[in-house]
């Protein structure tokens, strides 16, 4: 679902230019529920801007937004886990809780490459 949102945001922000700048990237991040306060969005854009123009095409925008979305989802998951661990537990739950199960981490795998036709 977030991939469709990324595409929609790019199309609405880029207009006919087909490119977005750091201000537009920050706007897209906020629209996806990410907290951009304290983030150096210019540095994030520079990291994926291979042409060093300060502008991202759709492919570079997708790479950046996927990376940011993964970090955001991971932070949300960690915050949720932290809150869960801070809650008050019953005696029975404390005795039967599994330390292995509580240490699982969120992981997302992605493939960022272009397909090529092989004859």
N, CA, C and O of each residue as an XYZ file, in Angstrom:
476
protein
N       0.825     -1.203      0.000
C       0.000      0.000      0.000
C       0.862      1.257      0.000
O       0.521      2.244     -0.652
N       1.981      1.226      0.730
C       2.801      2.430      0.783
C       3.463      2.728     -0.563
O       3.788      3.884     -0.834
N       3.669      1.727     -1.408
C       4.263      1.956     -2.728
C       3.317      2.763     -3.612
O       3.758      3.619     -4.379
N       2.026      2.492     -3.506
C       1.048      3.275     -4.263
C       1.011      4.709     -3.746
O       0.861      5.658     -4.515
N       1.151      4.849     -2.418
C       1.160      6.187     -1.830
C       2.396      6.958     -2.293
O       2.311      8.151     -2.586
N       3.546      6.280     -2.361
C       4.779      6.916     -2.829
C       4.599      7.410     -4.263
O       4.968      8.539     -4.585
N       4.037      6.571     -5.113
C       3.814      6.952     -6.519
C       2.867      8.146     -6.612
O       3.119      9.097     -7.352
N       1.788      8.085     -5.861
C       0.809      9.165     -5.877
C       1.425     10.482     -5.401
O       1.188     11.538     -5.988
N       2.217     10.404     -4.333
C       2.879     11.611     -3.825
C       3.846     12.185     -4.847
O       3.886     13.399     -5.046
N       4.623     11.333     -5.496
C       5.568     11.815     -6.497
C       4.835     12.533     -7.618
O       5.220     13.630     -8.021
N       3.782     11.911     -8.117
C       3.036     12.519     -9.222
C       2.428     13.853     -8.826
O       2.425     14.797     -9.616
N       1.910     13.935     -7.600
C       1.280     15.195     -7.183
C       2.314     16.283     -6.894
O       2.039     17.464     -7.107
N       3.500     15.902     -6.412
C       4.520     16.903     -6.078
C       5.364     17.327     -7.277
O       5.748     18.491     -7.389
N       5.647     16.397     -8.159
C       6.562     16.697     -9.265
C       5.919     17.471    -10.398
O       6.588     18.216    -11.114
N       4.622     17.292    -10.556
C       3.939     17.978    -11.654
C       4.519     17.548    -12.989
O       4.878     16.386    -13.176
N       4.607     18.490    -13.911
C       5.121     18.177    -15.244
C       6.636     18.070    -15.270
O       7.197     17.523    -16.219
N       7.303     18.578    -14.252
C       8.763     18.559    -14.219
C       9.302     17.134    -14.097
O      10.377     16.825    -14.610
N       8.561     16.281    -13.425
C       8.998     14.900    -13.270
C      10.145     14.737    -12.295
O      10.821     13.708    -12.288
N      10.367     15.754    -11.467
C      11.435     15.711    -10.465
C      10.961     16.421     -9.205
O      10.082     17.281     -9.255
N      11.559     16.047     -8.071
C      11.236     16.691     -6.804
C      12.524     17.142     -6.125
O      13.592     16.569     -6.341
N      12.401     18.186     -5.295
C      13.555     18.665     -4.538
C      13.398     18.282     -3.064
O      12.433     17.613     -2.694
N      14.337     18.702     -2.236
C      14.345     18.313     -0.821
C      13.095     18.803     -0.086
O      12.583     18.100      0.786
N      12.603     19.980     -0.417
C      11.395     20.504      0.227
C      10.202     19.613     -0.071
O       9.383     19.340      0.807
N      10.110     19.162     -1.311
C       9.010     18.278     -1.710
C       9.157     16.898     -1.058
O       8.164     16.274     -0.685
N      10.391     16.433     -0.927
C      10.638     15.145     -0.261
C      10.174     15.227      1.191
O       9.524     14.309      1.691
N      10.508     16.328      1.865
C      10.077     16.508      3.256
C       8.557     16.522      3.347
O       7.981     15.951      4.273
N       7.909     17.174      2.388
C       6.446     17.222      2.357
C       5.871     15.805      2.177
O       4.884     15.446      2.819
N       6.489     15.018      1.310
C       6.037     13.639      1.081
C       6.230     12.799      2.339
O       5.367     11.992      2.685
N       7.338     12.982      3.012
C       7.600     12.230      4.237
C       6.562     12.558      5.306
O       6.057     11.664      5.984
N       6.248     13.839      5.451
C       5.219     14.233      6.422
C       3.864     13.640      6.042
O       3.107     13.207      6.911
N       3.558     13.618      4.745
C       2.275     13.069      4.278
C       2.170     11.575      4.584
O       1.069     11.048      4.742
N       3.318     10.893      4.667
C       3.321      9.461      4.976
C       3.432      9.198      6.475
O       3.583      8.054      6.902
N       3.356     10.274      7.279
C       3.354     10.110      8.726
C       4.725     10.075      9.362
O       4.856      9.739     10.539
N       5.758     10.420      8.592
C       7.113     10.415      9.132
C       7.424     11.758      9.781
O       6.980     12.806      9.312
N       8.185     11.714     10.855
C       8.595     12.920     11.558
C       9.909     13.406     10.958
O      10.935     12.739     11.086
N       9.880     14.564     10.305
C      11.084     15.082      9.652
C      11.839     16.078     10.522
O      12.887     16.586     10.121
N      11.314     16.359     11.709
C      11.991     17.290     12.616
C      13.371     16.731     12.963
O      13.501     15.573     13.361
N      14.367     17.545     12.811
C      15.731     17.127     13.142
C      16.407     16.324     12.040
O      17.573     15.955     12.178
N      15.698     16.047     10.949
C      16.290     15.318      9.827
C      16.948     16.282      8.860
O      16.447     17.382      8.629
N      18.061     15.873      8.302
C      18.706     16.655      7.257
C      18.238     16.091      5.916
O      18.901     15.245      5.316
N      17.096     16.572      5.466
C      16.482     16.046      4.244
C      17.376     16.321      3.038
O      17.427     15.516      2.108
N      18.081     17.454      3.048
C      19.005     17.750      1.946
C      20.071     16.663      1.830
O      20.416     16.248      0.723
N      20.594     16.201      2.967
C      21.613     15.148      2.954
C      21.026     13.833      2.465
O      21.696     13.078      1.761
N      19.779     13.554      2.832
C      19.122     12.335      2.349
C      18.970     12.368      0.833
O      19.207     11.372      0.150
N      18.571     13.530      0.318
C      18.416     13.687     -1.132
C      19.772     13.552     -1.816
O      19.895     12.870     -2.834
N      20.787     14.200     -1.256
C      22.135     14.128     -1.844
C      22.647     12.692     -1.915
O      23.372     12.336     -2.844
N      22.276     11.871     -0.943
C      22.758     10.488     -0.890
C      22.238      9.640     -2.050
O      22.900      8.682     -2.450
N      21.077      9.970     -2.594
C      20.518      9.187     -3.704
C      20.517      9.955     -5.028
O      20.132      9.411     -6.063
N      20.945     11.208     -4.994
C      20.982     12.052     -6.195
C      22.304     11.813     -6.922
O      23.295     12.496     -6.662
N      22.312     10.850     -7.824
C      23.543     10.476     -8.527
C      24.068     11.593     -9.430
O      25.273     11.673     -9.671
N      23.194     12.440     -9.922
C      23.604     13.523    -10.822
C      23.980     14.795    -10.071
O      24.446     15.761    -10.675
N      23.774     14.796     -8.740
C      24.093     15.941     -7.893
C      23.443     17.241     -8.370
O      24.080     18.294     -8.395
N      22.169     17.151     -8.746
C      21.416     18.322     -9.190
C      20.527     18.881     -8.089
O      20.014     19.994     -8.199
N      20.347     18.095     -7.017
C      19.423     18.507     -5.959
C      17.994     18.122     -6.276
O      17.074     18.436     -5.521
N      17.806     17.430     -7.411
C      16.480     17.001     -7.841
C      16.474     15.489     -8.009
O      17.461     14.904     -8.455
N      15.361     14.859     -7.651
C      15.234     13.416     -7.778
C      14.177     13.064     -8.807
O      13.088     13.637     -8.812
N      14.503     12.116     -9.680
C      13.502     11.571    -10.580
C      12.712     10.511     -9.819
O      12.961     10.278     -8.636
N      11.771      9.876    -10.489
C      10.891      8.915     -9.813
C      11.665      7.754     -9.203
O      11.375      7.355     -8.075
N      12.631      7.208     -9.908
C      13.395      6.067     -9.405
C      14.150      6.399     -8.131
O      14.089      5.652     -7.154
N      14.860      7.516     -8.140
C      15.627      7.928     -6.951
C      14.698      8.273     -5.795
O      14.995      7.962     -4.642
N      13.571      8.917     -6.102
C      12.580      9.243     -5.076
C      12.056      7.976     -4.415
O      11.915      7.924     -3.193
N      11.766      6.947     -5.223
C      11.269      5.676     -4.682
C      12.303      5.029     -3.774
O      11.964      4.542     -2.696
N      13.564      5.021     -4.202
C      14.629      4.430     -3.377
C      14.695      5.139     -2.033
O      14.731      4.491     -0.987
N      14.712      6.471     -2.057
C      14.798      7.253     -0.822
C      13.580      7.023      0.065
O      13.722      6.802      1.268
N      12.396      7.071     -0.513
C      11.185      6.914      0.287
C      11.067      5.504      0.863
O      10.595      5.339      1.988
N      11.484      4.491      0.116
C      11.473      3.120      0.634
C      12.414      2.997      1.830
O      12.068      2.381      2.838
N      13.608      3.589      1.712
C      14.567      3.561      2.820
C      13.990      4.267      4.044
O      14.058      3.752      5.160
N      13.429      5.433      3.825
C      12.851      6.204      4.940
C      11.642      5.488      5.531
O      11.452      5.485      6.747
N      10.819      4.878      4.666
C       9.634      4.161      5.151
C      10.061      2.985      6.018
O       9.461      2.739      7.064
N      11.091      2.255      5.597
C      11.571      1.119      6.374
C      12.061      1.597      7.749
O      11.725      0.995      8.770
N      12.851      2.672      7.777
C      13.345      3.199      9.057
C      12.186      3.666      9.936
O      12.186      3.448     11.147
N      11.205      4.306      9.315
C      10.024      4.778     10.051
C       9.249      3.594     10.639
O       8.870      3.619     11.810
N       9.017      2.562      9.827
C       8.274      1.385     10.293
C       9.034      0.683     11.415
O       8.438      0.196     12.375
N      10.347      0.639     11.281
C      11.176      0.016     12.314
C      11.079      0.807     13.625
O      10.966      0.216     14.699
N      11.123      2.138     13.537
C      11.024      2.973     14.728
C       9.649      2.815     15.384
O       9.551      2.705     16.606
N       8.602      2.802     14.579
C       7.249      2.615     15.113
C       7.146      1.273     15.823
O       6.570      1.174     16.907
N       7.710      0.243     15.203
C       7.686     -1.095     15.807
C       8.466     -1.111     17.123
O       8.003     -1.682     18.111
N       9.642     -0.491     17.140
C      10.447     -0.450     18.367
C       9.745      0.338     19.465
O       9.779     -0.054     20.632
N       9.111      1.444     19.097
C       8.363      2.226     20.087
C       7.210      1.411     20.664
O       6.944      1.456     21.865
N       6.534      0.670     19.800
C       5.426     -0.176     20.248
C       5.936     -1.260     21.195
O       5.322     -1.537     22.225
N       7.067     -1.869     20.834
C       7.661     -2.897     21.700
C       8.066     -2.305     23.047
O       7.835     -2.910     24.094
N       8.667     -1.126     23.012
C       9.108     -0.475     24.244
C       7.917     -0.207     25.157
O       7.987     -0.434     26.365
N       6.827      0.276     24.574
C       5.626      0.528     25.366
C       5.063     -0.767     25.928
O       4.597     -0.815     27.067
N       5.112     -1.813     25.117
C       4.615     -3.124     25.557
C       5.447     -3.636     26.733
O       4.901     -4.193     27.685
N       6.746     -3.450     26.670
C       7.616     -3.927     27.745
C       7.464     -3.096     29.014
O       7.741     -3.583     30.110
N       7.028     -1.851     28.874
C       6.890     -0.972     30.030
C       5.559     -1.140     30.752
O       5.373     -0.615     31.849
N       4.647     -1.861     30.147
C       3.344     -2.007     30.784
C       3.450     -2.941     31.991
O       4.397     -3.718     32.114
N       2.483     -2.850     32.852
C       2.446     -3.703     34.043
C       1.993     -5.103     33.648
O       1.034     -5.256     32.892
N       2.668     -6.107     34.147
C       2.353     -7.493     33.815
C       1.893     -8.252     35.040
O       2.305     -7.966     36.164
N       1.030     -9.225     34.801
C       0.547    -10.059     35.899
C       1.664    -11.028     36.313
O       2.610    -11.258     35.559
N       1.541    -11.587     37.513
C       2.537    -12.555     37.991
C       2.636    -13.749     37.050
O       3.732    -14.219     36.744
N       1.481    -14.240     36.590
C       1.487    -15.396     35.702
C       2.207    -15.071     34.388
O       3.003    -15.868     33.891
N       1.915    -13.891     33.838
C       2.555    -13.506     32.583
C       4.058    -13.351     32.772
O       4.831    -13.743     31.898
N       4.479    -12.796     33.882
C       5.913    -12.611     34.137
C       6.626    -13.957     34.247
O       7.777    -14.076     33.827
N       5.964    -14.967     34.802
C       6.590    -16.283     34.945
C       6.578    -17.070     33.643
O       7.428    -17.938     33.447
N       5.635    -16.787     32.747
C       5.499    -17.595     31.536
C       5.982    -16.887     30.274
O       5.861    -17.434     29.178
N       6.506    -15.723     30.406
C       6.965    -14.958     29.259
C       8.257    -15.552     28.700
O       9.094    -16.042     29.458
N       8.417    -15.509     27.397
C       9.578    -16.102     26.726
C      10.531    -15.008     26.273
O      10.148    -14.155     25.472
N      11.745    -15.012     26.759
C      12.714    -13.959     26.401
C      13.102    -14.035     24.928
O      13.440    -13.006     24.342
N      13.066    -15.202     24.315
C      13.406    -15.332     22.901
C      12.348    -14.646     22.047
O      12.671    -13.907     21.117
N      11.076    -14.897     22.372
C       9.987    -14.320     21.590
C       9.968    -12.797     21.680
O       9.573    -12.132     20.723
N      10.378    -12.246     22.786
C      10.349    -10.795     22.975
C      11.499    -10.090     22.286
O      11.508     -8.862     22.202
N      12.468    -10.844     21.793
C      13.632    -10.196     21.182
C      13.573    -10.182     19.658
O      14.551     -9.799     19.016
N      12.450    -10.590     19.061
C      12.342    -10.566     17.604
C      12.401     -9.133     17.100
O      11.897     -8.220     17.753
N      13.005     -8.938     15.963
C      13.148     -7.620     15.356
C      12.398     -7.597     14.019
O      12.333     -8.607     13.319
N      11.837     -6.443     13.678
C      11.185     -6.251     12.386
C      12.255     -6.223     11.300
O      13.280     -5.560     11.459
N      12.033     -6.915     10.229
C      12.964     -6.908      9.102
C      12.168     -6.854      7.811
O      11.120     -7.489      7.683
N      12.679     -6.086      6.853
C      12.045     -6.006      5.552
C      13.132     -6.173      4.508
O      14.171     -5.515      4.568
N      12.891     -7.040      3.569
C      13.847     -7.270      2.508
C      13.365     -6.552      1.265
O      12.166     -6.506      0.990
N      14.289     -5.997      0.523
C      13.925     -5.290     -0.696
C      14.934     -5.565     -1.787
O      16.075     -5.931     -1.506
N      14.522     -5.393     -3.028
C      15.408     -5.582     -4.162
C      15.348     -4.305     -4.982
O      14.288     -3.934     -5.486
N      16.473     -3.638     -5.115
C      16.540     -2.385     -5.843
C      17.493     -2.550     -7.022
O      18.660     -2.167     -6.938
N      17.013     -3.104     -8.088
C      17.824     -3.292     -9.286
C      16.898     -3.257    -10.488
O      15.682     -3.405    -10.373
N      17.512     -3.059    -11.636
C      16.724     -3.059    -12.850
C      16.804     -4.420    -13.507
O      17.855     -5.060    -13.507
N      15.710     -4.851    -14.056
C      15.674     -6.134    -14.739
C      16.266     -5.976    -16.125
O      16.052     -4.958    -16.785
N      17.003     -6.970    -16.566
C      17.543     -6.953    -17.916
C      17.154     -8.251    -18.619
O      17.063     -9.306    -17.991
N      16.931     -8.161    -19.900
C      16.538     -9.310    -20.692
C      17.783    -10.072    -21.097
O      18.728     -9.487    -21.627
N      17.790    -11.380    -20.849
C      18.922    -12.231    -21.208
C      18.486    -13.154    -22.322
O      17.470    -13.839    -22.204
N      19.240    -13.179    -23.397
C      18.906    -14.053    -24.542
C      19.623    -15.348    -24.444
O      19.469    -16.207    -25.312
